[in-house]
Amino acid sequence: MNGSTNLPYRVYYPCREGVGFIGCPIHNKGGCAIIETLFMRIFLTSFSFKPVFLGLVFSVLSLILYLVSIILFPLSASAQAPDQGLRLVTSPLPINLVTKPGTTITTELKVKNGGTQPETLKIDLMKFQAYEESGKPQLLEPEPTDDFLNWVTFSEPTFTLAPDEWKTITATFAVPPTASFGYYYAFVFSRSQDVKQLQSSQTAVVGGTAVLVLLEARVPDAKREVEVVEFSVSKKFYEFLPATFSIRLKNSGNVHIAPRGNIFIDQGKTHDIAILEVNSEKGNILPNSNRNFDASWTDGFPVYTEKIQDGKTTLDEQGNPQYELKWDWNDASKLRFGKYTAKLLLIYDDGTRDVPIEGEVSFWVVPWRMVLVALFNFSLIVGLVLYVIRLRKRLKKMQQK
């Protein structure tokens, strides 16, 4: 077959490369050529339809041949549409800087192109504040009064990255002598030709990746103060672990603070049955805001774990994770029963020393179904023993008579 095929009209058929026609030089290769050869030999040399009927037959059978071509000659990766999504990896996240007013400080930003195409990127400056109490940042557009954004310069405001290439950008902060307390930056990496957009909740950038920078210009009159607003447990009574603790902290100062510490689990005179970390990732609480932290005690037998299917956590109709009871008999000694006390101990730096903050909550773990089964079995054994004793007494009396 070639471009000189003599037909009274051009016959089109679908192929893997798009839509071909008999004699098409572009599609005359690979699987398309094989199909075209079969098509011509079978239907042009074996039958003598009139043009009207021949066109109808070609229309029906071309669909069949197209499906056969997909099965016999699947598309290669190169024939598929390329993924145009921007995939960037940034490090570190977030960045905490401390300096004195009237000085210059620098930090390195590392970004990687995780996509399959070269990308030309730019860096935009935004600011952020606390979003609700989850610890999410709320990204905000600059305002005319945000002079602190003008303190920053980049070694390369725009640059090109090849696939899988890392790039290190140096950000320089020229902090003026009048600076004080905290300043909160969001450095947004995006395509140089794209327009920066925020989602409706303003917690993420569409088509970009943000690196958060917390800069403190340390001055003597900075106020650092954190208090425990709430320390609670999700239930007062558990059948089995995990027990989930919620810690709500308030920063009433004028600079960001990252408190850290532990929850110590005691039972009666037995101390430190378990020690849980709180804020191990050193998350900051911004000034005049609250933030929630969670911790879970999972070291028990048996224990509820998230149900995993095909490598993913299964969810219920409300979108919450589903749990299943896991029995690991190697942990049988960790059966939890009774009243427990959780003691919270966190510390934060007030600029001169580490300040402790504390909280305490109690809860019960009672595996009641196991208790009921044990009581039933115990009652059954006691009943059998009493029956045997009474039976032996009767037999003894009968023998004496």
C-alpha positions in Angstrom: 0.0 0.0 0.0 1.2 3.5 -0.7 0.0 7.0 -1.6 -0.7 5.9 -5.2 -3.6 3.5 -4.3 -6.2 3.9 -7.0 -9.7 4.1 -5.5 -12.7 5.9 -6.9 -13.1 7.6 -3.5 -11.0 7.9 -0.3 -11.9 5.5 2.5 -11.2 6.6 6.0 -10.8 4.4 9.1 -9.8 5.0 12.7 -6.4 4.0 13.7 -4.0 4.2 16.7 -2.5 7.4 15.4 -5.8 9.2 14.8 -7.9 8.9 11.6 -6.2 7.3 8.6 -7.2 6.6 5.0 -6.2 3.9 2.7 -2.9 4.9 1.1 -2.1 7.5 3.7 1.7 7.9 3.8 1.8 9.1 7.4 -0.2 6.2 8.8 1.4 3.6 6.6 3.5 2.1 9.4 3.4 -0.5 12.2 0.0 -1.7 13.2 -1.8 0.7 10.9 0.0 -0.7 7.9 -1.0 -4.3 8.9 -4.6 -3.3 9.4 -4.7 -1.5 6.1 -3.3 -4.5 4.3 -5.9 -6.8 5.9 -8.6 -4.2 5.1 -7.6 -4.0 1.5 -7.1 -7.7 0.8 -10.2 -8.8 2.5 -12.7 -6.2 1.3 -11.3 -4.8 -1.9 -10.2 -8.1 -3.5 -12.8 -10.5 -2.2 -16.0 -8.6 -2.7 -17.6 -6.4 -5.4 -20.0 -4.1 -3.5 -21.5 -1.1 -5.1 -20.0 2.1 -3.7 -23.0 2.8 -1.4 -23.0 -0.5 0.2 -19.2 -0.6 0.3 -19.2 2.6 2.2 -21.7 1.2 4.7 -19.6 -1.9 5.2 -16.4 0.1 5.6 -18.1 2.3 8.3 -19.2 -0.7 10.4 -16.1 -2.8 10.0 -13.7 0.1 10.6 -14.9 0.3 14.1 -14.2 -3.4 14.6 -10.7 -3.0 13.1 -10.1 0.0 15.4 -10.9 -2.1 18.5 -8.6 -4.9 17.2 -5.8 -2.4 16.6 -6.1 -1.2 20.3 -5.8 -4.8 21.5 -3.0 -5.9 19.2 -1.0 -2.7 19.2 -1.5 -0.8 22.4 -0.4 2.8 22.6 3.1 3.4 23.7 3.9 6.0 26.4 5.3 8.4 23.8 1.9 8.4 22.0 0.0 9.5 25.1 -0.7 13.1 25.9 2.0 14.6 28.1 1.2 15.5 31.7 1.3 19.3 31.8 0.9 19.6 35.6 3.5 21.5 37.6 5.3 19.2 40.1 7.7 20.9 42.4 9.5 19.7 45.5 10.8 22.3 47.9 13.1 22.1 51.0 13.3 23.1 53.8 9.7 23.7 55.0 9.2 25.9 56.9 12.2 28.2 57.5 12.7 29.9 60.9 15.1 32.9 61.0 16.2 35.0 63.9 18.3 38.2 63.5 18.8 41.6 65.0 17.4 44.8 63.6 19.8 46.6 61.2 21.4 43.4 60.0 21.4 41.2 56.9 20.5 37.5 57.0 20.4 34.9 54.2 18.8 31.5 53.7 18.8 28.9 51.0 15.7 27.7 49.2 15.9 24.4 47.3 13.4 23.5 44.6 13.2 20.5 42.3 11.4 19.9 39.1 9.5 16.7 39.6 7.8 16.8 36.2 8.8 15.4 32.8 9.2 18.7 31.0 11.6 21.6 31.5 10.0 24.4 33.5 10.8 28.2 33.6 9.9 29.4 37.1 9.5 32.6 39.0 9.3 33.6 42.7 6.5 35.7 44.0 6.3 37.2 47.4 3.2 36.8 49.6 2.5 36.9 53.3 0.6 34.5 55.6 -1.2 34.4 58.9 -2.8 31.6 61.0 -5.9 29.9 59.4 -8.4 28.8 62.0 -6.7 26.6 64.7 -5.5 23.7 62.6 -2.0 25.1 61.9 -2.7 25.8 58.2 -1.3 29.0 56.9 -3.7 31.5 55.2 -1.9 33.0 52.2 -2.6 36.7 51.6 -1.8 39.1 48.8 0.6 42.0 49.7 -0.8 45.3 50.8 0.7 48.7 50.2 1.7 49.0 53.9 3.6 45.7 53.8 7.1 47.2 53.7 8.7 44.1 55.1 8.2 42.4 51.7 10.6 44.9 50.2 13.4 43.6 52.4 13.8 40.4 50.4 15.9 39.9 47.2 16.6 36.6 45.4 19.8 35.5 43.7 17.7 34.3 40.7 14.1 35.6 40.6 13.5 33.6 37.5 15.2 30.4 36.3 14.8 27.2 34.3 14.8 23.7 35.7 15.2 20.5 33.7 13.3 17.4 34.8 14.6 16.0 38.2 16.9 19.0 38.5 17.5 20.7 41.9 18.1 24.4 42.1 19.3 26.4 45.2 18.1 30.0 45.4 19.6 32.4 48.0 17.1 34.7 49.7 18.6 37.8 51.3 16.8 39.8 54.0 18.0 43.4 54.6 16.4 44.0 58.0 16.1 47.7 58.9 17.0 49.1 62.3 13.3 49.8 63.0 12.2 46.2 62.6 10.8 44.3 65.6 9.0 41.1 66.4 7.8 38.7 63.7 7.4 38.8 59.9 5.8 36.0 57.9 6.6 35.4 54.3 5.4 33.0 51.6 7.7 32.5 48.7 5.6 31.1 45.8 7.3 29.1 43.0 5.2 29.1 39.8 5.6 29.1 36.1 6.9 32.4 34.8 4.0 32.8 32.4 1.3 31.9 34.8 -0.8 34.3 36.8 -0.8 33.6 40.6 -4.1 32.5 41.9 -5.4 31.6 45.3 -8.0 29.0 46.2 -11.2 30.2 47.8 -10.0 29.3 51.3 -6.7 31.0 50.6 -4.7 28.2 52.1 -3.0 27.1 48.9 -1.7 28.5 45.6 -3.2 27.2 42.4 -0.4 26.1 40.0 2.4 26.8 42.5 4.3 25.8 45.6 4.8 28.0 48.6 7.8 28.0 51.1 7.0 29.6 54.4 9.5 31.8 56.2 9.1 33.1 59.7 11.5 35.9 60.5 12.0 37.3 64.0 13.8 40.6 64.5 14.7 40.0 68.2 14.3 43.0 70.4 14.3 43.3 74.3 10.6 44.1 74.7 9.3 41.0 72.8 6.6 39.2 74.7 6.6 35.4 74.6 3.7 33.7 76.4 1.9 30.5 75.8 -0.9 29.0 77.9 -2.9 25.7 77.8 -6.5 26.6 76.9 -7.6 23.0 76.8 -6.2 19.5 77.4 -8.7 16.8 76.8 -9.2 13.2 75.8 -11.7 12.2 73.1 -13.6 9.8 75.4 -13.8 9.2 79.2 -14.2 5.5 78.7 -12.5 3.3 76.1 -13.0 -0.4 75.4 -9.6 -0.6 73.6 -6.9 1.9 72.5 -6.1 4.2 70.9 -6.8 7.1 73.2 -6.6 10.5 71.4 -5.6 13.6 73.2 -6.3 17.2 72.1 -4.1 20.1 73.2 -5.2 23.6 72.5 -2.6 26.3 73.1 -2.9 30.1 72.9 0.0 32.5 72.0 -0.8 35.7 73.8 2.6 37.3 72.9 3.8 39.3 69.9 6.2 36.8 68.3 5.7 33.2 67.1 6.6 30.4 69.4 7.0 26.6 68.9 6.4 24.8 72.2 7.3 21.1 72.5 7.0 18.4 75.1 5.4 15.2 76.1 2.3 13.5 77.5 3.1 11.0 80.3 0.6 8.1 80.9 0.4 6.9 84.5 -1.7 4.3 86.3 -1.8 4.5 90.1 1.7 4.3 91.4 3.0 3.1 88.0 4.5 6.0 86.1 5.4 6.5 82.5 3.6 3.5 81.1 3.7 5.5 77.8 5.3 8.8 76.7 3.8 10.6 73.8 5.4 13.4 71.8 3.6 16.7 71.3 4.6 19.0 68.3 7.6 16.9 67.3 7.7 18.8 64.0 8.2 22.1 65.9 5.1 23.8 64.5 4.8 27.5 65.4 1.9 29.3 67.0 1.6 32.8 65.5 1.0 35.8 67.8 -2.5 36.3 69.2 -3.8 33.0 67.9 -4.7 29.5 69.0 -3.4 26.2 67.6 -4.5 22.6 68.2 -2.2 19.7 68.5 -3.1 16.0 68.7 -1.5 12.9 70.2 -2.6 9.3 70.3 -1.8 6.4 72.6 -1.8 3.3 70.5 0.4 0.9 72.5 -2.2 -1.6 73.6 -3.7 -5.1 73.0 -5.9 -5.4 71.1 -5.9 -2.0 69.4 -8.1 -0.3 66.7 -6.1 0.6 63.6 -7.2 2.3 60.3 -8.6 -0.2 57.8 -6.3 -0.4 54.8 -7.5 -1.7 51.4 -5.3 -1.6 48.3 -2.8 0.5 50.2 -5.3 3.2 51.0 -7.3 4.0 54.1 -11.0 3.1 53.7 -13.5 5.8 54.5 -17.1 5.7 55.5 -20.0 7.6 54.0 -19.1 10.8 55.9 -15.5 10.6 54.7 -14.1 9.5 58.1 -11.5 6.7 58.3 -12.8 3.2 59.1 -11.2 1.2 61.9 -10.7 -2.5 62.6 -9.6 -4.4 65.7 -6.1 -5.8 65.5 -5.0 -8.7 67.6 -1.3 -9.1 67.8 -0.7 -11.8 70.4 3.0 -10.7 70.8 1.5 -7.7 72.6 -0.8 -9.6 74.9 1.0 -8.3 77.9 -0.2 -4.8 76.9 -3.8 -5.4 77.7 -5.0 -2.1 79.2 -7.5 -2.1 82.0 -8.4 0.5 84.6 -8.1 4.2 85.3 -5.2 6.1 83.7 -3.9 9.7 84.1 -2.3 11.7 81.3 0.0 14.5 82.3 1.0 17.1 79.8 4.3 18.9 80.1 5.4 21.4 77.4 8.2 24.0 77.4 8.8 27.1 75.3 11.5 29.7 75.2 10.5 33.1 76.5 13.8 34.6 75.3 15.7 34.1 78.6 14.8 30.6 79.8 12.6 27.5 79.1 9.1 28.0 80.6 7.0 24.9 81.4 3.3 24.6 80.9 1.2 21.7 82.2 -2.2 20.0 82.0 -3.8 16.8 83.3 -6.7 14.6 82.4 -8.0 11.1 83.5 -9.8 8.4 81.5 -10.7 4.7 81.8 -9.9 1.7 79.6 -12.4 -1.2 80.2 -12.5 -4.0 77.7 -16.1 -4.8 78.8 -16.8 -7.5 76.3 -13.7 -9.4 77.3 -14.7 -8.9 80.9 -18.2 -10.3 80.3 -16.8 -13.3 78.5 -14.3 -13.8 81.4 -17.1 -13.5 84.0 -19.3 -15.9 82.1 -16.5 -18.5 81.9 -15.7 -18.0 85.5 -19.3 -18.4 86.5 -19.5 -21.5 84.4 -16.4 -23.0 86.0 -17.7 -22.2 89.5 -21.0 -23.7 88.7 -19.4 -26.9 87.4 -17.2 -27.1 90.5 -20.2 -26.6 92.9 -22.2 -29.2 90.9 -19.4 -31.7 91.2 -19.0 -31.1 94.9 -22.7 -31.6 95.5 -22.8 -34.7 93.3 -19.9 -36.2 95.3 -21.7 -35.5 98.6 -24.8 -37.2 97.3 -22.8 -40.2 96.1 -21.1 -40.4 99.4 -24.4 -40.4 101.3 -25.8 -43.1 99.0 -22.7 -45.3 99.7 -23.1 -44.8 103.5 -26.7 -46.1 103.3 
